Amino acid sequence: MGQSYYQVGKYEDALACLDVVLHIIPTHREGHISRSATYFQMGEYQKSYDALKNIRGWEDDEVIQRNMRALEDRMKQQSESQN
């Protein structure tokens, strides 16, 4: 259901579905990844980053680390453009 909302750009509804999933299964990896992607699409880069940090074992996952570095760059660009 959340994926359907995401695909049509209803990000708040997608997040509500993900909240339910992550409340029931807090360690649900794909739930956190989807949450991160949703926040990214909303331009909420810090929240996207934080969602990735909720993934168990993120410290040892190269793909997650790469995404986090990309988000750090995006947040830095966003901060610089606001100054």
C-alpha positions as a printed NumPy array, in Angstrom:
array([[ 0.   ,  0.   ,  0.   ],
       [ 2.764,  2.443,  0.942],
       [ 4.576,  1.699, -2.313],
       [ 1.43 ,  2.545, -4.27 ],
       [ 1.187,  5.897, -2.518],
       [ 4.879,  6.533, -3.147],
       [ 4.537,  5.794, -6.856],
       [ 1.788,  8.376, -7.301],
       [ 3.557, 11.018, -5.211],
       [ 1.373, 10.769, -2.103],
       [ 4.381, 10.826,  0.189],
       [ 2.582, 11.676,  3.432],
       [ 0.284,  8.677,  2.931],
       [ 3.273,  6.48 ,  2.105],
       [ 4.951,  7.571,  5.34 ],
       [ 1.804,  6.772,  7.32 ],
       [ 1.857,  3.209,  5.942],
       [ 5.557,  2.894,  6.703],
       [ 4.933,  4.1  , 10.264],
       [ 2.57 ,  1.17 , 10.761],
       [ 5.026, -1.348,  9.31 ],
       [ 7.945, -0.024, 11.346],
       [ 5.857,  0.068, 14.508],
       [ 5.092, -3.633, 14.077],
       [ 8.54 , -4.627, 12.756],
       [11.074, -1.973, 13.839],
       [13.96 , -3.82 , 12.182],
       [12.26 , -4.049,  8.761],
       [15.174, -3.064,  6.479],
       [13.084, -2.313,  3.39 ],
       [10.72 , -0.223,  5.49 ],
       [13.573,  2.039,  6.546],
       [14.93 ,  2.188,  3.001],
       [11.484,  3.125,  1.689],
       [11.12 ,  5.714,  4.42 ],
       [14.473,  7.201,  3.417],
       [13.496,  7.276, -0.267],
       [10.19 ,  8.939,  0.576],
       [11.808, 11.653,  2.638],
       [14.36 , 12.144, -0.135],
       [11.587, 12.735, -2.665],
       [10.094, 15.281, -0.283],
       [13.419, 17.124, -0.059],
       [13.757, 16.168,  3.609],
       [17.377, 15.056,  3.361],
       [18.154, 14.947,  7.084],
       [15.125, 12.756,  7.743],
       [16.134, 10.574,  4.805],
       [19.606, 10.224,  6.315],
       [18.193,  9.451,  9.757],
       [15.96 ,  6.728,  8.305],
       [19.044,  4.999,  6.916],
       [20.718,  5.178, 10.332],
       [17.808,  3.168, 11.746],
       [18.809,  0.157,  9.669],
       [20.453, -2.483, 11.797],
       [24.052, -2.963, 10.628],
       [24.181,  0.222,  8.525],
       [27.76 ,  0.754,  9.66 ],
       [28.877, -2.338,  7.716],
       [26.69 , -1.904,  4.63 ],
       [28.535, -0.266,  1.717],
       [25.36 ,  0.558, -0.216],
       [23.83 ,  2.297,  2.792],
       [27.118,  4.09 ,  3.464],
       [27.256,  5.311, -0.144],
       [23.681,  6.596,  0.074],
       [24.457,  8.338,  3.347],
       [27.485, 10.085,  1.813],
       [25.324, 11.223, -1.116],
       [22.772, 12.592,  1.356],
       [25.509, 14.385,  3.278],
       [26.577, 16.038,  0.014],
       [22.972, 16.974, -0.771],
       [22.489, 18.483,  2.708],
       [25.717, 20.461,  2.32 ],
       [24.58 , 21.808, -1.067],
       [21.19 , 22.693,  0.389],
       [22.829, 24.525,  3.279],
       [25.167, 26.435,  0.969],
       [22.311, 27.495, -1.305],
       [20.429, 28.926,  1.675],
       [23.348, 31.17 ,  2.649]])
